[in-house]
Amino acid sequence: MPRRTLTLDNSVAAELAGSGDTVLRALRQKTSSKVHLRGNQLTLEGEEKEMAQAAKLVDEVVELIESGHEVGPETLDSVDDAIGSSVKAASILEDVIWQHRGKKIAPKTVRQKEYIDSIRDNTVTFGIGPAGTGKTFLAVATAAAALVEGSVQRIILTRPAVEAGESLGFLPGDLQAKVDPYLRPLFDALYDMLDPDRVNGFFDRGVIEVAPLAFMRGRTLNDAFIILDEAQNTTPEQMKMFLTRLGFNSRMVVTGDVTQIDLPRDRRSGLVVVTEILAGVEDVEFVHFGGEDVVRHRLVQRIVAAYTRHAENRERR
């Protein structure tokens, strides 16, 4: 069987072999070639085409390690995705959006990188795709960075209060208690980005506002970074209302998953309609994520793929 041996720097070999061989095991899963590491000698065995693909994957990983990037099993997914799109992995993984207490937030897939670039370059960006693709988390990270840098004066996070057949009137407690379940994912993302005391201070001063979509009516939002989450549950009228709240020196990010619409069957989703209305409009960008962009547990990616196949089969039938 054809064989190719790559000589690695000792520090690179140690990184590949570290953490109980998890990176090396992930490398073996990503390639059809057999992979062996002895000392600083990495040996590939298999068909020439398979070995060439494996060698390219190894080269990209080595480049990341040599540039000081921490490499884990999930990094192999990012590198593989980048290679498939003819993009350098470093250009994706080293685009740090936000850094807090040693934790770096950066895109992990080609599509996430496109999403971040779109948010930076356009006034309105739509991130559309399945759960786990980082749509909301990356948008909140970009908003936090913009706030701290001073390019906006406040962050406004909103969601439609329509999910899973429930309505606010049936939930217990006062208004804040009623809307908390809907807005909790946005709170969680914020507390991942900033210290709790700082977040609470921003809330107290109105620098960060988290509110149901209905609270946006009649307002003009200037100097703000505005995120509409779960937008698949807006009506076309609500979507129009939201988009026309845009003020000067503001930018908007709209996220949603059109496969998880909780509106009554006779109502069209505002997120579906807006893709038809604003397609091609200058300074508005649509970024569509797929199952390959899921960055949660690997099982989530397989679940998303299974549901996609099921939906496609139903349409064909």
Secondary structure, 3 states (H helix, E strand, C coil): CCEEEEECCHHHHHHHHHHHHHHHHHHHHHCCCEEEEECCEEEEECCHHHHHHHHHHHHHHHHHHHCCCCCCHHHHHHHHHHHHCCCCHHHHHCCCCEEECCEEECCCCHHHHHHHHHHHHCCEEEEECCCCCCHHHHHHHHHHHHHHHCCCCEEEEEECCCECCECHHHCCCCHHHHHHHHHHHHHHHHHHHCCHHHHHHHHHHCCEEEEEHHHHCCCCECCEEEEECCHHHCCHHHHHHHHCCECCCCEEEEEECCCCCCCCCCCCCHHHHHHHHCCCCCCEEEEECCHHHCCCCHHHHHHHHHHHHHHHHHHHC
